[in-house]
Amino acid sequence: MNKNQVGIVAYGAAIPKQKVLTSTIAQSQGKDASLMKSLGVLSKTIPSIDEDSITLSTAAGKIALDRFLANGGKTEDIGTLFIGSESHPYAVKPSGTIVKEALGLSNYLSMADLQFACKAGSQSLQIAAAYVQANMAKNAMAIGADTAQARPGDALEYTAAAGAAAFILGNESNGDQLIARLLATKSVATDTPDFWRKPKESYPQHFGRFTGEPAYFKHVSMASLALLEETGLKPEEIDFCVFHTPNAKFPVAIAKQLGFTAEQLMPALVVKEIGNTYAAASLLALTAVLDVAPANAKIFVCSYGSGAGADAFLFETTLNIEKQRARFKKTLAEQISAMKTIDLQQYQKMRSSNEH
């Protein structure tokens, strides 16, 4: 099995068109900005009343699909669709069937909605790659999307955001022009109750003391070290690193702990501007890196999902990425630049609307 043949042939990102400054959230809570400053998040996206993980998945999927078709791909060759989210709009009814219809994908495809907290998106990417590797699908689409919920006044309110990222996987042996080869992937999981939401509950609960060392840092470290050991690579031999971004503080800390530099991490820290998009977070950060990475660059990615687990990946960009990127529209950076900032009154109104 040659893992070098499977990889990304197209991708797309989608975020809401408005954001709120975290200083405005502190004002709405009647608190000072000390927590906001410690998290390192300056603003976060705010979904409109008619935006959810399905509409965002469709928007990101459309961008990825347009890029795929522009490079000679065929819609009918996409044989799987996996959507990872912890905010699927329906308890019983798949998100995937709606997104499939909106994108015009074939009726004859494997499909599933996935859930594993914030790593549901990377999980969908991993499964989609496996389908292509096993020749069960010529091409596969994987999406991570969320409209994250946070109880007003909770610390999560500073970061819980919305967004989606979509990837189409392919195989060089089938004639696909990969922009990034998947070199390796590793996963870990344990029963660590750091964050959860029961049925019929509107907001998640969390054990603050579990969030850091026993949860995020333990699992990201385990998966990352396992992948580095398998590939025989050292952090200094990798060009970019991406770590799950519940805030801007944790990824900086784990990158340093594992031996990566601030320069390797910097392009992935879009959390500062868009907040924590949960199942989309690691994948959106990956799109940000792919938007700037040169050919032959190694990209290390490690997601995290509460409950708890982590997925680690190693990609290497190809010569195709620079040629294809010249035609790209709606990059994540362009969408971030176009976001409008809402004020306190607008934020309180939109927060109230999104709660119902």
C-alpha positions in Angstrom: 0.0 0.0 0.0 1.6 3.2 -1.2 0.2 6.0 1.0 2.1 8.6 -1.1 -0.5 8.1 -3.9 -3.5 9.3 -1.9 -4.0 12.9 -1.0 -5.9 16.2 -1.4 -7.0 17.2 -4.8 -9.2 20.2 -3.8 -10.4 22.0 -0.7 -12.6 24.9 0.4 -13.4 27.0 3.4 -16.5 28.9 4.5 -17.1 31.2 7.5 -20.0 33.5 8.3 -19.8 37.1 7.1 -19.7 38.7 10.5 -17.6 38.6 13.6 -17.7 40.0 17.1 -14.7 41.3 19.0 -14.0 39.3 22.2 -13.8 42.6 24.0 -17.4 43.2 23.1 -18.3 39.8 24.6 -16.5 40.8 27.8 -18.6 43.9 27.8 -21.8 41.9 27.3 -20.8 39.8 30.3 -20.0 42.8 32.5 -16.4 41.4 32.9 -12.9 42.7 32.3 -11.0 41.5 29.3 -8.3 39.5 31.2 -9.7 36.1 30.2 -10.0 37.2 26.6 -6.4 38.4 26.5 -5.1 35.1 28.1 -6.9 33.1 25.4 -5.3 35.1 22.6 -8.5 35.3 20.6 -9.3 38.8 19.2 -12.7 38.0 17.5 -14.9 35.1 16.5 -17.4 34.4 13.7 -21.1 34.8 14.4 -23.5 32.8 12.2 -26.7 34.4 10.9 -30.0 33.1 12.0 -30.3 31.0 8.8 -26.8 29.6 9.0 -26.0 26.2 10.4 -23.6 23.4 9.9 -25.5 22.2 6.8 -25.4 25.6 5.0 -21.7 26.1 6.0 -20.9 22.6 4.8 -22.6 23.3 1.5 -20.7 26.6 1.1 -17.3 25.0 1.8 -18.2 21.9 -0.3 -19.2 24.2 -3.3 -15.8 25.9 -3.2 -13.9 22.6 -3.1 -16.1 21.1 -5.8 -15.7 24.2 -8.1 -11.9 23.9 -7.8 -12.1 20.1 -8.4 -14.2 20.5 -11.6 -11.9 23.4 -12.8 -9.0 20.9 -12.7 -10.7 18.3 -14.7 -12.5 16.4 -12.0 -16.0 14.9 -12.4 -18.9 15.2 -9.9 -19.9 11.6 -10.6 -16.5 10.3 -9.4 -17.1 11.5 -5.8 -18.2 8.3 -4.2 -18.3 9.2 -0.5 -19.4 12.1 1.6 -18.6 12.3 5.3 -19.6 15.3 7.5 -18.1 15.7 11.0 -19.9 18.0 13.4 -21.1 18.3 16.9 -24.0 20.7 15.8 -25.8 18.6 13.2 -29.2 20.5 13.0 -31.3 17.3 13.2 -31.1 14.6 15.9 -32.7 12.1 13.5 -32.0 13.1 9.8 -28.6 13.2 8.2 -26.9 16.4 7.2 -25.2 14.6 4.4 -28.2 14.0 2.3 -29.1 17.7 2.2 -25.5 18.7 1.4 -25.4 16.0 -1.3 -28.5 17.3 -3.0 -27.2 20.9 -2.8 -23.9 20.0 -4.4 -25.4 17.9 -7.1 -23.6 14.7 -6.1 -24.6 11.2 -7.2 -27.3 9.2 -5.4 -24.9 6.3 -5.5 -22.4 7.1 -2.8 -21.4 6.1 0.7 -22.4 8.6 3.3 -22.4 9.2 7.1 -22.7 12.0 9.6 -19.9 11.7 12.1 -19.6 12.9 15.7 -16.5 13.0 17.9 -16.5 16.5 19.4 -13.9 18.7 17.7 -12.1 15.9 15.9 -15.2 14.8 13.9 -13.9 16.8 10.9 -10.5 15.2 10.9 -12.1 11.9 11.4 -14.1 12.4 8.2 -10.9 13.3 6.4 -9.2 10.1 7.6 -12.1 7.9 6.6 -12.5 9.5 3.2 -8.8 8.9 2.5 -9.2 5.3 3.5 -12.0 4.8 1.1 -9.8 6.2 -1.8 -6.9 4.1 -0.6 -9.0 0.9 -0.6 -10.4 1.8 -4.1 -13.9 1.9 -2.7 -14.3 5.4 -4.2 -12.4 7.2 -6.9 -12.8 10.4 -5.1 -14.2 11.2 -1.6 -15.4 14.4 0.1 -14.8 15.1 3.8 -16.3 18.1 5.6 -15.8 19.4 9.1 -18.4 22.0 10.2 -19.9 23.5 13.3 -22.0 26.4 14.7 -20.7 26.1 18.2 -22.9 26.8 21.2 -21.8 28.4 24.5 -23.9 29.3 27.5 -24.0 33.1 27.9 -21.5 34.1 30.6 -19.4 30.9 30.2 -15.8 31.1 29.3 -16.6 29.2 26.0 -18.6 32.2 24.9 -15.3 34.0 24.1 -14.3 31.5 21.5 -17.3 29.3 20.3 -17.6 30.1 16.6 -18.9 28.8 13.3 -17.3 27.7 10.1 -16.6 24.7 7.7 -13.9 23.2 5.7 -14.2 20.7 2.9 -11.6 18.4 1.2 -11.8 16.2 -1.9 -9.4 13.2 -1.7 -8.0 11.4 -4.7 -5.4 9.0 -5.9 -2.5 9.6 -8.3 -2.7 6.1 -9.7 -6.2 7.1 -11.0 -4.9 10.2 -12.7 -5.7 12.7 -10.0 -3.5 15.7 -9.7 -2.8 15.9 -6.0 -2.0 19.2 -4.3 -0.9 17.4 -1.1 0.0 13.8 -0.6 -1.0 12.0 2.6 2.2 10.5 3.9 0.9 9.1 7.2 -1.9 9.3 9.8 -2.3 8.1 13.5 -5.1 8.3 16.0 -5.5 7.9 19.8 -8.5 7.8 22.1 -9.3 7.3 25.8 -12.3 7.8 28.0 -11.6 11.3 29.4 -14.7 13.3 30.4 -13.5 16.8 29.8 -16.5 18.1 27.8 -20.0 16.8 26.9 -23.6 17.7 26.1 -26.5 15.4 26.8 -29.6 15.0 24.7 -32.0 18.0 24.9 -29.4 20.2 26.5 -28.8 23.5 24.7 -25.2 24.0 25.9 -22.2 21.8 26.6 -20.7 21.2 30.0 -17.0 20.9 30.8 -14.7 20.0 33.6 -12.2 22.8 33.6 -9.5 20.9 35.4 -9.6 18.1 32.7 -9.5 20.5 29.7 -5.7 21.0 29.6 -3.2 18.3 30.7 -5.4 15.2 31.0 -7.3 16.0 27.8 -5.9 18.3 25.1 -2.2 18.1 25.8 -2.1 14.4 26.6 -3.9 13.3 23.5 -2.4 15.7 21.1 1.1 14.7 22.4 0.3 11.0 22.1 -0.9 11.2 18.5 1.8 13.6 17.5 4.7 11.6 18.9 3.3 8.4 17.5 3.2 9.9 14.0 6.7 11.4 14.3 8.0 8.0 15.4 6.3 6.2 12.5 7.7 8.6 9.9 11.1 9.0 11.5 10.9 12.8 11.2 11.9 15.4 13.6 10.0 18.7 14.1 12.7 20.7 12.4 12.3 18.6 9.3 8.7 19.8 8.9 7.7 23.1 7.3 4.3 23.8 8.9 2.4 22.6 11.9 -1.3 22.7 12.7 -2.8 21.9 16.1 -6.4 22.0 17.2 -7.3 25.6 18.3 -9.7 25.8 21.2 -8.0 29.1 21.7 -4.6 30.6 20.6 -2.9 29.6 23.9 -3.0 25.8 23.7 -1.6 25.3 20.2 1.3 27.6 21.0 2.1 25.6 24.1 1.9 22.1 22.5 3.9 23.2 19.5 6.7 24.4 21.8 6.4 21.2 23.9 6.9 19.0 20.9 9.8 21.0 19.5 8.1 23.1 16.7 8.8 26.8 16.3 6.5 29.8 16.3 7.2 30.3 12.6 6.0 26.8 11.8 2.8 27.4 13.6 2.0 31.0 12.8 0.1 30.5 9.4 -2.3 28.1 11.2 -3.4 30.4 14.0 -6.5 31.7 12.3 -8.3 31.1 15.6 -7.2 34.6 16.6 -9.6 36.1 14.0 -12.4 33.5 13.7 -12.5 31.7 17.1 -12.9 28.0 17.8 -14.9 26.5 15.0 -14.9 23.1 16.8 -15.1 20.2 14.2 -13.9 22.7 11.5 -11.0 24.2 13.5 -8.1 22.0 12.5 -9.3 21.7 8.9 -9.8 25.4 8.5 -6.3 25.9 9.9 -5.1 23.4 7.3 -6.7 25.3 4.5 -5.0 28.5 5.7 -1.6 26.7 5.5 -2.4 25.2 2.1 -3.2 28.7 0.9 0.4 29.8 1.4 2.5 26.7 1.4 5.0 26.2 -1.4 5.5 23.0 -3.3 7.3 20.1 -1.5 6.4 21.5 1.9 5.7 19.0 4.8 2.6 19.9 6.8 2.0 18.3 10.2 -1.6 18.3 11.5 -3.1 17.1 14.8 -6.7 17.6 15.7 -8.3 17.1 19.1 -11.8 16.0 20.2 -13.1 16.0 23.7 -14.1 12.7 25.2 -11.2 12.3 24.2 -9.0 11.6 21.2 -6.7 13.1 18.5 -5.9 12.5 14.8 -2.5 13.3 13.4 -1.6 13.6 9.8 1.5 14.3 7.7 1.0 15.9 4.3 3.5 16.9 1.6 2.5 19.5 -1.0 3.2 18.9 -4.7 4.1 21.1 -7.6 0.4 21.2 -8.5 -0.5 23.4 -5.5 1.1 26.6 -6.8 -0.3 26.2 -10.3 -3.9 25.5 -9.0 -3.7 28.2 -6.3 -3.3 30.9 -8.9 -6.9 30.3 -9.9 -8.3 30.1 -6.4 -11.1 32.4 -5.3 -12.7 32.8 -1.8 -9.6 31.8 0.2 -10.0 31.8 3.9 -7.8 35.0 4.2 -10.1 36.8 1.8 -13.2 35.7 3.7 -11.6 36.9 7.0 -10.7 40.2 5.5 -14.3 40.7 4.2 -16.0 40.0 7.6 -18.0 42.8 9.2 -17.7 43.6 12.9 -20.9 43.8 14.8 -21.5 45.9 17.9 -22.7 45.0 21.3 -26.4 45.6 20.5 -26.2 43.5 17.3 -24.3 40.8 19.1 -26.9 40.5 21.9 -29.7 40.3 19.3 -27.9 37.7 17.2 -27.0 35.6 20.2 -30.6 35.6 21.4 -31.8 34.6 17.9 -29.3 31.8 17.6 -30.4 30.4 21.0 -33.9 29.6 19.6 
